[in-house]
């Protein structure tokens, strides 16, 4: 799942640029494996993508983490989140920053993520 998400997000940004990598900074084997596969795929296959890493341990704080990432890296083209709850926080931060040019990648689907996909 991490590999496919990495490939699709890299494709969405044309294989180059800054990519925010929000990884789960807690011990959760499946999520940690997703994050590792995502990062490894980007590093190995997309040398023109610069990874901007930031960890989180509380999904309810991702809005703040992603907002800070967008402010600190104005050229960011995409942000990865490992599942739907943190991806919802990323989507909120992208909307709040009025940055409809930032692609968001995740591996799960929730109502919030689904509505965002349908509305573009």
N, CA, C and O atoms as CSV, one atom per row, in Angstrom:
chain,resi,resn,atom,element,x,y,z
A,1,UNK,N,N,0.817,-1.197,0.000
A,1,UNK,CA,C,0.000,0.000,0.000
A,1,UNK,C,C,0.859,1.258,0.000
A,1,UNK,O,O,0.556,2.224,-0.701
A,2,UNK,N,N,1.926,1.246,0.783
A,2,UNK,CA,C,2.814,2.398,0.821
A,2,UNK,C,C,3.472,2.668,-0.516
A,2,UNK,O,O,3.605,3.817,-0.938
A,3,UNK,N,N,3.884,1.592,-1.182
A,3,UNK,CA,C,4.528,1.734,-2.488
A,3,UNK,C,C,3.557,2.314,-3.510
A,3,UNK,O,O,3.917,3.248,-4.226
A,4,UNK,N,N,2.357,1.797,-3.597
A,4,UNK,CA,C,1.371,2.284,-4.568
A,4,UNK,C,C,1.002,3.740,-4.291
A,4,UNK,O,O,0.868,4.535,-5.222
A,5,UNK,N,N,0.840,4.087,-3.027
A,5,UNK,CA,C,0.517,5.464,-2.681
A,5,UNK,C,C,1.660,6.392,-3.069
A,5,UNK,O,O,1.421,7.484,-3.584
A,6,UNK,N,N,2.885,5.975,-2.829
A,6,UNK,CA,C,4.049,6.775,-3.214
A,6,UNK,C,C,4.097,6.979,-4.722
A,6,UNK,O,O,4.311,8.096,-5.193
A,7,UNK,N,N,3.899,5.912,-5.475
A,7,UNK,CA,C,3.924,6.026,-6.934
A,7,UNK,C,C,2.837,6.976,-7.439
A,7,UNK,O,O,3.092,7.808,-8.310
A,8,UNK,N,N,1.640,6.854,-6.898
A,8,UNK,CA,C,0.538,7.705,-7.347
A,8,UNK,C,C,0.733,9.165,-6.958
A,8,UNK,O,O,0.430,10.059,-7.748
A,9,UNK,N,N,1.231,9.415,-5.762
A,9,UNK,CA,C,1.447,10.796,-5.338
A,9,UNK,C,C,2.610,11.415,-6.116
A,9,UNK,O,O,2.556,12.590,-6.477
A,10,UNK,N,N,3.657,10.633,-6.377
A,10,UNK,CA,C,4.770,11.124,-7.192
A,10,UNK,C,C,4.287,11.475,-8.596
A,10,UNK,O,O,4.686,12.494,-9.160
A,11,UNK,N,N,3.437,10.639,-9.149
A,11,UNK,CA,C,2.875,10.911,-10.471
A,11,UNK,C,C,2.048,12.191,-10.455
A,11,UNK,O,O,2.099,12.978,-11.401
A,12,UNK,N,N,1.292,12.401,-9.388
A,12,UNK,CA,C,0.440,13.590,-9.282
A,12,UNK,C,C,1.240,14.889,-9.293
A,12,UNK,O,O,0.726,15.932,-9.699
A,13,UNK,N,N,2.502,14.832,-8.846
A,13,UNK,CA,C,3.324,16.052,-8.817
A,13,UNK,C,C,4.408,16.038,-9.893
A,13,UNK,O,O,5.356,16.821,-9.833
A,14,UNK,N,N,4.269,15.161,-10.861
A,14,UNK,CA,C,5.212,15.139,-11.972
A,14,UNK,C,C,6.595,14.622,-11.622
A,14,UNK,O,O,7.557,14.897,-12.339
A,15,UNK,N,N,6.709,13.875,-10.525
A,15,UNK,CA,C,7.977,13.250,-10.160
A,15,UNK,C,C,9.048,14.183,-9.622
A,15,UNK,O,O,10.220,13.813,-9.548
A,16,UNK,N,N,8.647,15.399,-9.243
A,16,UNK,CA,C,9.643,16.332,-8.696
A,16,UNK,C,C,8.987,17.342,-7.761
A,16,UNK,O,O,7.779,17.572,-7.813
A,17,UNK,N,N,9.804,17.932,-6.917
A,17,UNK,CA,C,9.322,18.956,-6.002
A,17,UNK,C,C,9.374,18.503,-4.559
A,17,UNK,O,O,9.914,17.445,-4.233
A,18,UNK,N,N,8.798,19.333,-3.702
A,18,UNK,CA,C,8.776,19.059,-2.265
A,18,UNK,C,C,7.510,18.299,-1.900
A,18,UNK,O,O,6.407,18.638,-2.329
A,19,UNK,N,N,7.704,17.257,-1.093
A,19,UNK,CA,C,6.599,16.403,-0.677
A,19,UNK,C,C,6.610,16.290,0.844
A,19,UNK,O,O,7.600,15.851,1.430
A,20,UNK,N,N,5.517,16.683,1.478
A,20,UNK,CA,C,5.391,16.538,2.917
A,20,UNK,C,C,5.103,15.093,3.282
A,20,UNK,O,O,4.216,14.464,2.704
A,21,UNK,N,N,5.845,14.574,4.232
A,21,UNK,CA,C,5.726,13.180,4.664
A,21,UNK,C,C,5.333,13.169,6.139
A,21,UNK,O,O,6.187,13.288,7.017
A,22,UNK,N,N,4.029,13.024,6.403
A,22,UNK,CA,C,3.542,12.967,7.771
A,22,UNK,C,C,3.497,11.506,8.199
A,22,UNK,O,O,2.641,10.746,7.746
A,23,UNK,N,N,4.410,11.123,9.063
A,23,UNK,CA,C,4.491,9.730,9.492
A,23,UNK,C,C,3.999,9.597,10.930
A,23,UNK,O,O,4.078,10.533,11.726
A,24,UNK,N,N,3.493,8.416,11.235
A,24,UNK,CA,C,2.974,8.137,12.567
A,24,UNK,C,C,4.136,7.835,13.492
A,24,UNK,O,O,4.812,6.815,13.348
A,25,UNK,N,N,4.364,8.731,14.444
A,25,UNK,CA,C,5.503,8.628,15.348
A,25,UNK,C,C,5.094,7.909,16.639
A,25,UNK,O,O,5.228,8.440,17.741
A,26,UNK,N,N,4.602,6.707,16.465
A,26,UNK,CA,C,4.200,5.851,17.581
A,26,UNK,C,C,4.354,4.412,17.106
A,26,UNK,O,O,4.487,4.150,15.910
A,27,UNK,N,N,4.336,3.495,18.045
A,27,UNK,CA,C,4.538,2.087,17.717
A,27,UNK,C,C,3.222,1.461,17.283
A,27,UNK,O,O,2.403,1.063,18.111
A,28,UNK,N,N,3.033,1.380,15.969
A,28,UNK,CA,C,1.853,0.733,15.387
A,28,UNK,C,C,2.349,0.032,14.131
A,28,UNK,O,O,2.511,0.660,13.084
A,29,UNK,N,N,2.587,-1.259,14.235
A,29,UNK,CA,C,3.306,-2.006,13.214
A,29,UNK,C,C,2.791,-1.773,11.795
A,29,UNK,O,O,3.578,-1.441,10.909
A,30,UNK,N,N,1.517,-1.936,11.562
A,30,UNK,CA,C,0.974,-1.824,10.208
A,30,UNK,C,C,1.177,-0.416,9.652
A,30,UNK,O,O,1.605,-0.252,8.509
A,31,UNK,N,N,0.873,0.589,10.455
A,31,UNK,CA,C,1.037,1.972,10.003
A,31,UNK,C,C,2.513,2.288,9.777
A,31,UNK,O,O,2.866,2.944,8.797
A,32,UNK,N,N,3.363,1.829,10.671
A,32,UNK,CA,C,4.800,2.067,10.509
A,32,UNK,C,C,5.327,1.419,9.238
A,32,UNK,O,O,6.209,1.969,8.578
A,33,UNK,N,N,4.789,0.246,8.891
A,33,UNK,CA,C,5.197,-0.426,7.657
A,33,UNK,C,C,4.734,0.352,6.426
A,33,UNK,O,O,5.476,0.460,5.450
A,34,UNK,N,N,3.527,0.889,6.461
A,34,UNK,CA,C,3.027,1.726,5.363
A,34,UNK,C,C,3.940,2.927,5.158
A,34,UNK,O,O,4.370,3.224,4.043
A,35,UNK,N,N,4.224,3.611,6.272
A,35,UNK,CA,C,5.068,4.805,6.209
A,35,UNK,C,C,6.446,4.468,5.638
A,35,UNK,O,O,6.962,5.184,4.779
A,36,UNK,N,N,7.035,3.376,6.120
A,36,UNK,CA,C,8.374,2.988,5.653
A,36,UNK,C,C,8.366,2.657,4.168
A,36,UNK,O,O,9.279,3.051,3.443
A,37,UNK,N,N,7.344,1.933,3.706
A,37,UNK,CA,C,7.260,1.591,2.284
A,37,UNK,C,C,7.076,2.840,1.435
A,37,UNK,O,O,7.660,2.954,0.357
A,38,UNK,N,N,6.269,3.773,1.913
A,38,UNK,CA,C,6.069,5.027,1.181
A,38,UNK,C,C,7.397,5.766,1.036
A,38,UNK,O,O,7.802,6.126,-0.069
A,39,UNK,N,N,8.065,5.985,2.160
A,39,UNK,CA,C,9.311,6.752,2.143
A,39,UNK,C,C,10.392,6.063,1.308
A,39,UNK,O,O,11.080,6.714,0.522
A,40,UNK,N,N,10.538,4.764,1.477
A,40,UNK,CA,C,11.545,4.011,0.723
A,40,UNK,C,C,11.297,4.118,-0.778
A,40,UNK,O,O,12.236,4.293,-1.555
A,41,UNK,N,N,10.044,4.014,-1.184
A,41,UNK,CA,C,9.710,4.108,-2.608
A,41,UNK,C,C,10.057,5.478,-3.160
A,41,UNK,O,O,10.640,5.580,-4.240
A,42,UNK,N,N,9.711,6.523,-2.443
A,42,UNK,CA,C,10.042,7.882,-2.913
A,42,UNK,C,C,11.552,8.050,-3.008
A,42,UNK,O,O,12.063,8.513,-4.028
A,43,UNK,N,N,12.270,7.677,-1.949
A,43,UNK,CA,C,13.728,7.858,-1.943
A,43,UNK,C,C,14.416,7.048,-3.037
A,43,UNK,O,O,15.369,7.523,-3.654
A,44,UNK,N,N,13.945,5.847,-3.276
A,44,UNK,CA,C,14.584,4.953,-4.243
A,44,UNK,C,C,14.238,5.295,-5.692
A,44,UNK,O,O,15.107,5.252,-6.563
A,45,UNK,N,N,12.986,5.630,-5.952
A,45,UNK,CA,C,12.516,5.769,-7.328
A,45,UNK,C,C,12.327,7.200,-7.824
A,45,UNK,O,O,12.144,7.416,-9.022
A,46,UNK,N,N,12.368,8.166,-6.935
A,46,UNK,CA,C,12.071,9.546,-7.335
A,46,UNK,C,C,13.125,10.511,-6.766
A,46,UNK,O,O,12.861,11.224,-5.798
A,47,UNK,N,N,14.307,10.525,-7.369
A,47,UNK,CA,C,15.390,11.352,-6.839
A,47,UNK,C,C,15.124,12.859,-6.911
A,47,UNK,O,O,15.804,13.635,-6.240
A,48,UNK,N,N,14.159,13.275,-7.704
A,48,UNK,CA,C,13.853,14.703,-7.822
A,48,UNK,C,C,12.764,15.163,-6.868
A,48,UNK,O,O,12.301,16.302,-6.946
A,49,UNK,N,N,12.356,14.280,-5.971
A,49,UNK,CA,C,11.391,14.649,-4.935
A,49,UNK,C,C,12.142,14.800,-3.615
A,49,UNK,O,O,12.861,13.901,-3.179
A,50,UNK,N,N,11.955,15.953,-2.998
A,50,UNK,CA,C,12.554,16.222,-1.691
A,50,UNK,C,C,11.506,15.946,-0.617
A,50,UNK,O,O,10.436,16.554,-0.614
A,51,UNK,N,N,11.819,15.030,0.290
A,51,UNK,CA,C,10.902,14.675,1.368
A,51,UNK,C,C,11.059,15.666,2.525
A,51,UNK,O,O,12.163,15.930,3.002
A,52,UNK,N,N,9.913,16.205,2.959
A,52,UNK,CA,C,9.858,17.077,4.133
A,52,UNK,C,C,9.149,16.263,5.227
A,52,UNK,O,O,7.921,16.182,5.228
A,53,UNK,N,N,9.905,15.661,6.157
A,53,UNK,CA,C,9.275,14.785,7.150
A,53,UNK,C,C,8.752,15.536,8.377
A,53,UNK,O,O,9.311,16.549,8.796
A,54,UNK,N,N,7.675,15.011,8.930
A,54,UNK,CA,C,7.146,15.505,10.203
A,54,UNK,C,C,6.354,14.371,10.838
A,54,UNK,O,O,5.467,13.795,10.209
A,55,UNK,N,N,6.674,14.059,12.066
A,55,UNK,CA,C,5.970,13.000,12.765
A,55,UNK,C,C,4.803,13.534,13.573
A,55,UNK,O,O,4.759,14.712,13.930
A,56,UNK,N,N,3.857,12.648,13.856
A,56,UNK,CA,C,2.737,12.974,14.732
A,56,UNK,C,C,2.370,11.718,15.511
A,56,UNK,O,O,2.521,10.602,15.014
A,57,UNK,N,N,1.892,11.907,16.718
A,57,UNK,CA,C,1.431,10.769,17.505
A,57,UNK,C,C,-0.054,10.896,17.847
A,57,UNK,O,O,-0.675,9.939,18.311
A,58,UNK,N,N,-0.615,12.078,17.617
A,58,UNK,CA,C,-2.031,12.322,17.888
A,58,UNK,C,C,-2.682,12.812,16.592
A,58,UNK,O,O,-2.419,13.933,16.158
A,59,UNK,N,N,-3.527,11.988,15.971
A,59,UNK,CA,C,-4.147,12.388,14.709
A,59,UNK,C,C,-4.928,13.695,14.781
A,59,UNK,O,O,-5.072,14.383,13.770
A,60,UNK,N,N,-5.433,14.047,15.959
A,60,UNK,CA,C,-6.191,15.294,16.080
A,60,UNK,C,C,-5.293,16.530,15.987
A,60,UNK,O,O,-5.799,17.648,15.886
A,61,UNK,N,N,-3.983,16.349,16.019
A,61,UNK,CA,C,-3.037,17.474,15.920
A,61,UNK,C,C,-2.462,17.639,14.510
A,61,UNK,O,O,-1.651,18.535,14.281
A,62,UNK,N,N,-2.866,16.797,13.575
A,62,UNK,CA,C,-2.308,16.844,12.224
A,62,UNK,C,C,-2.628,18.163,11.527
A,62,UNK,O,O,-1.812,18.652,10.746
A,63,UNK,N,N,-3.784,18.745,11.788
A,63,UNK,CA,C,-4.113,20.048,11.203
A,63,UNK,C,C,-3.015,21.060,11.503
A,63,UNK,O,O,-2.580,21.788,10.610
A,64,UNK,N,N,-2.566,21.112,12.745
A,64,UNK,CA,C,-1.518,22.051,13.131
A,64,UNK,C,C,-0.176,21.693,12.496
A,64,UNK,O,O,0.551,22.573,12.035
A,65,UNK,N,N,0.147,20.409,12.474
A,65,UNK,CA,C,1.422,19.968,11.902
A,65,UNK,C,C,1.465,20.274,10.406
A,65,UNK,O,O,2.458,20.802,9.905
A,66,UNK,N,N,0.405,19.946,9.706
A,66,UNK,CA,C,0.355,20.190,8.262
A,66,UNK,C,C,0.332,21.687,7.958
A,66,UNK,O,O,0.962,22.128,6.997
A,67,UNK,N,N,-0.380,22.470,8.758
A,67,UNK,CA,C,-0.417,23.923,8.549
A,67,UNK,C,C,0.972,24.530,8.701
A,67,UNK,O,O,1.373,25.380,7.906
A,68,UNK,N,N,1.698,24.096,9.712
A,68,UNK,CA,C,3.076,24.578,9.907
A,68,UNK,C,C,3.955,24.167,8.730
A,68,UNK,O,O,4.786,24.951,8.273
A,69,UNK,N,N,3.775,22.947,8.240
A,69,UNK,CA,C,4.552,22.464,7.109
A,69,UNK,C,C,4.313,23.331,5.868
A,69,UNK,O,O,5.255,23.682,5.157
A,70,UNK,N,N,3.061,23.669,5.618
A,70,UNK,CA,C,2.716,24.499,4.458
A,70,UNK,C,C,3.318,25.897,4.603
A,70,UNK,O,O,3.824,26.455,3.629
A,71,UNK,N,N,3.267,26.461,5.796
A,71,UNK,CA,C,3.853,27.792,6.025
A,71,UNK,C,C,5.370,27.785,5.874
A,71,UNK,O,O,5.942,28.704,5.287
A,72,UNK,N,N,6.014,26.763,6.395
A,72,UNK,CA,C,7.473,26.690,6.364
A,72,UNK,C,C,8.027,26.286,5.000
A,72,UNK,O,O,9.190,26.552,4.697
A,73,UNK,N,N,7.202,25.648,4.182
A,73,UNK,CA,C,7.645,25.155,2.869
A,73,UNK,C,C,6.634,25.584,1.807
A,73,UNK,O,O,5.839,24.767,1.343
A,74,UNK,N,N,6.658,26.842,1.424
A,74,UNK,CA,C,5.642,27.359,0.486
A,74,UNK,C,C,5.675,26.720,-0.897
A,74,UNK,O,O,4.719,26.871,-1.658
A,75,UNK,N,N,6.744,26.012,-1.243
A,75,UNK,CA,C,6.821,25.357,-2.548
A,75,UNK,C,C,6.332,23.907,-2.506
A,75,UNK,O,O,6.434,23.184,-3.496
A,76,UNK,N,N,5.806,23.491,-1.367
A,76,UNK,CA,C,5.362,22.110,-1.213
A,76,UNK,C,C,4.266,21.799,-2.241
A,76,UNK,O,O,3.360,22.599,-2.470
A,77,UNK,N,N,4.378,20.617,-2.849
A,77,UNK,CA,C,3.444,20.226,-3.906
A,77,UNK,C,C,2.494,19.116,-3.488
A,77,UNK,O,O,1.464,18.909,-4.131
A,78,UNK,N,N,2.827,18.395,-2.415
A,78,UNK,CA,C,1.989,17.272,-1.977
A,78,UNK,C,C,2.280,16.961,-0.514
A,78,UNK,O,O,3.349,17.272,0.010
A,79,UNK,N,N,1.295,16.338,0.125
A,79,UNK,CA,C,1.463,15.882,1.504
A,79,UNK,C,C,0.865,14.482,1.625
A,79,UNK,O,O,-0.257,14.231,1.184
A,80,UNK,N,N,1.627,13.584,2.226
A,80,UNK,CA,C,1.201,12.213,2.509
A,80,UNK,C,C,0.765,12.108,3.966
A,80,UNK,O,O,1.407,12.661,4.859
A,81,UNK,N,N,-0.337,11.389,4.196
A,81,UNK,CA,C,-0.780,11.020,5.540
A,81,UNK,C,C,-1.138,9.533,5.505
A,81,UNK,O,O,-1.735,9.081,4.528
A,82,UNK,N,N,-0.797,8.763,6.529
A,82,UNK,CA,C,-0.918,7.314,6.446
A,82,UNK,C,C,-2.324,6.724,6.511
A,82,UNK,O,O,-2.512,5.576,6.108
A,83,UNK,N,N,-3.312,7.458,6.999
A,83,UNK,CA,C,-4.683,6.947,6.980
A,83,UNK,C,C,-5.650,8.125,6.955
A,83,UNK,O,O,-5.231,9.281,6.995
A,84,UNK,N,N,-6.940,7.828,6.888
A,84,UNK,CA,C,-7.957,8.841,6.603
A,84,UNK,C,C,-8.079,9.943,7.666
A,84,UNK,O,O,-8.254,11.108,7.308
A,85,UNK,N,N,-7.992,9.612,8.946
A,85,UNK,CA,C,-8.147,10.647,9.976
A,85,UNK,C,C,-7.083,11.739,9.849
A,85,UNK,O,O,-7.439,12.916,9.781
A,86,UNK,N,N,-5.789,11.396,9.815
A,86,UNK,CA,C,-4.814,12.467,9.624
A,86,UNK,C,C,-4.928,13.119,8.245
A,86,UNK,O,O,-4.635,14.306,8.103
A,87,UNK,N,N,-5.344,12.368,7.238
A,87,UNK,CA,C,-5.525,12.969,5.909
A,87,UNK,C,C,-6.605,14.041,5.949
A,87,UNK,O,O,-6.512,15.039,5.235
A,88,UNK,N,N,-7.622,13.847,6.770
A,88,UNK,CA,C,-8.662,14.865,6.921
A,88,UNK,C,C,-8.076,16.150,7.497
A,88,UNK,O,O,-8.451,17.247,7.082
A,89,UNK,N,N,-7.160,16.016,8.449
A,89,UNK,CA,C,-6.471,17.191,8.994
A,89,UNK,C,C,-5.624,17.891,7.947
A,89,UNK,O,O,-5.555,19.119,7.910
A,90,UNK,N,N,-4.978,17.101,7.093
A,90,UNK,CA,C,-4.188,17.682,6.004
A,90,UNK,C,C,-5.101,18.440,5.051
A,90,UNK,O,O,-4.784,19.559,4.647
A,91,UNK,N,N,-6.226,17.843,4.690
A,91,UNK,CA,C,-7.172,18.505,3.793
A,91,UNK,C,C,-7.657,19.827,4.386
A,91,UNK,O,O,-7.780,20.821,3.669
A,92,UNK,N,N,-7.930,19.843,5.685
A,92,UNK,CA,C,-8.340,21.084,6.349
A,92,UNK,C,C,-7.249,22.138,6.255
A,92,UNK,O,O,-7.538,23.305,5.992
A,93,UNK,N,N,-6.004,21.745,6.467
A,93,UNK,CA,C,-4.903,22.713,6.424
A,93,UNK,C,C,-4.692,23.251,5.016
A,93,UNK,O,O,-4.388,24.430,4.836
A,94,UNK,N,N,-4.854,22.388,4.019
A,94,UNK,CA,C,-4.716,22.814,2.624
A,94,UNK,C,C,-5.803,23.831,2.283
A,94,UNK,O,O,-5.532,24.856,1.657
A,95,UNK,N,N,-7.033,23.538,2.700
A,95,UNK,CA,C,-8.145,24.475,2.444
A,95,UNK,C,C,-7.929,25.799,3.174
A,95,UNK,O,O,-8.139,26.869,2.602
A,96,UNK,N,N,-7.509,25.728,4.441
A,96,UNK,CA,C,-7.300,26.948,5.231
A,96,UNK,C,C,-6.210,27.828,4.632
A,96,UNK,O,O,-6.264,29.053,4.747
A,97,UNK,N,N,-5.223,27.210,3.995
A,97,UNK,CA,C,-4.128,27.959,3.369
A,97,UNK,C,C,-4.486,28.406,1.950
A,97,UNK,O,O,-3.692,29.072,1.286
A,98,UNK,N,N,-5.678,28.039,1.490
A,98,UNK,CA,C,-6.112,28.359,0.118
A,98,UNK,C,C,-5.117,27.840,-0.910
A,98,UNK,O,O,-4.755,28.536,-1.858
A,99,UNK,N,N,-4.676,26.583,-0.697
A,99,UNK,CA,C,-3.679,25.954,-1.559
A,99,UNK,C,C,-4.274,24.757,-2.278
A,99,UNK,O,O,-3.966,23.614,-1.940
A,100,UNK,N,N,-5.118,25.005,-3.262
A,100,UNK,CA,C,-5.705,23.904,-4.009
A,100,UNK,C,C,-4.713,23.246,-4.962
A,100,UNK,O,O,-5.067,22.325,-5.697
A,101,UNK,N,N,-3.457,23.728,-4.946
A,101,UNK,CA,C,-2.399,23.143,-5.773
A,101,UNK,C,C,-1.621,22.050,-5.041
A,101,UNK,O,O,-0.689,21.482,-5.611
A,102,UNK,N,N,-1.977,21.745,-3.811
A,102,UNK,CA,C,-1.276,20.718,-3.033
A,102,UNK,C,C,-2.060,19.410,-3.123
A,102,UNK,O,O,-3.224,19.345,-2.728
A,103,UNK,N,N,-1.408,18.369,-3.648
A,103,UNK,CA,C,-2.014,17.037,-3.705
A,103,UNK,C,C,-1.909,16.386,-2.326
A,103,UNK,O,O,-0.940,16.607,-1.600
A,104,UNK,N,N,-2.899,15.592,-1.977
A,104,UNK,CA,C,-2.907,14.884,-0.694
A,104,UNK,C,C,-3.052,13.397,-0.985
A,104,UNK,O,O,-3.940,12.982,-1.730
A,105,UNK,N,N,-2.174,12.604,-0.392
A,105,UNK,CA,C,-2.218,11.161,-0.581
A,105,UNK,C,C,-2.402,10.437,0.734
A,105,UNK,O,O,-1.810,10.806,1.748
A,106,UNK,N,N,-3.227,9.401,0.711
A,106,UNK,CA,C,-3.445,8.548,1.871
A,106,UNK,C,C,-3.847,7.166,1.395
A,106,UNK,O,O,-3.983,6.936,0.193
A,107,UNK,N,N,-4.038,6.242,2.329
A,107,UNK,CA,C,-4.343,4.864,1.955
A,107,UNK,C,C,-5.731,4.413,2.352
A,107,UNK,O,O,-6.140,3.312,1.983
A,108,UNK,N,N,-6.450,5.204,3.071
A,108,UNK,CA,C,-7.776,4.807,3.532
A,108,UNK,C,C,-8.820,5.790,3.018
A,108,UNK,O,O,-8.488,6.871,2.532
A,109,UNK,N,N,-10.059,5.408,3.131
A,109,UNK,CA,C,-11.146,6.248,2.660
A,109,UNK,C,C,-12.145,6.462,3.785
A,109,UNK,O,O,-12.613,5.511,4.412
A,110,UNK,N,N,-12.460,7.723,4.029
A,110,UNK,CA,C,-13.503,8.086,4.989
A,110,UNK,C,C,-14.488,8.981,4.248
A,110,UNK,O,O,-14.268,9.319,3.085
A,111,UNK,N,N,-15.563,9.362,4.911
A,111,UNK,CA,C,-16.510,10.269,4.263
A,111,UNK,C,C,-15.842,11.576,3.863
A,111,UNK,O,O,-16.077,12.078,2.763
A,112,UNK,N,N,-15.016,12.134,4.738
A,112,UNK,CA,C,-14.338,13.399,4.451
A,112,UNK,C,C,-13.426,13.269,3.237
A,112,UNK,O,O,-13.441,14.122,2.350
A,113,UNK,N,N,-12.638,12.212,3.197
A,113,UNK,CA,C,-11.727,11.996,2.075
A,113,UNK,C,C,-12.521,11.736,0.794
A,113,UNK,O,O,-12.158,12.241,-0.268
A,114,UNK,N,N,-13.591,10.960,0.883
A,114,UNK,CA,C,-14.407,10.652,-0.289
A,114,UNK,C,C,-15.041,11.911,-0.867
A,114,UNK,O,O,-15.026,12.108,-2.082
A,115,UNK,N,N,-15.597,12.768,-0.009
A,115,UNK,CA,C,-16.196,14.020,-0.481
A,115,UNK,C,C,-15.143,14.897,-1.132
A,115,UNK,O,O,-15.414,15.536,-2.149
A,116,UNK,N,N,-13.951,14.937,-0.565
A,116,UNK,CA,C,-12.870,15.723,-1.150
A,116,UNK,C,C,-12.493,15.197,-2.527
A,116,UNK,O,O,-12.239,15.985,-3.437
A,117,UNK,N,N,-12.454,13.889,-2.693
A,117,UNK,CA,C,-12.161,13.305,-4.006
A,117,UNK,C,C,-13.224,13.674,-5.021
A,117,UNK,O,O,-12.906,14.052,-6.148
A,118,UNK,N,N,-14.474,13.567,-4.631
A,118,UNK,CA,C,-15.577,13.832,-5.554
A,118,UNK,C,C,-15.627,15.294,-5.962
A,118,UNK,O,O,-15.967,15.615,-7.100
A,119,UNK,N,N,-15.287,16.184,-5.032
A,119,UNK,CA,C,-15.358,17.620,-5.328
A,119,UNK,C,C,-14.062,18.181,-5.898
A,119,UNK,O,O,-13.955,19.381,-6.153
A,120,UNK,N,N,-13.088,17.317,-6.094
A,120,UNK,CA,C,-11.832,17.759,-6.705
A,120,UNK,C,C,-10.848,18.306,-5.720
A,120,UNK,O,O,-9.751,18.712,-6.104
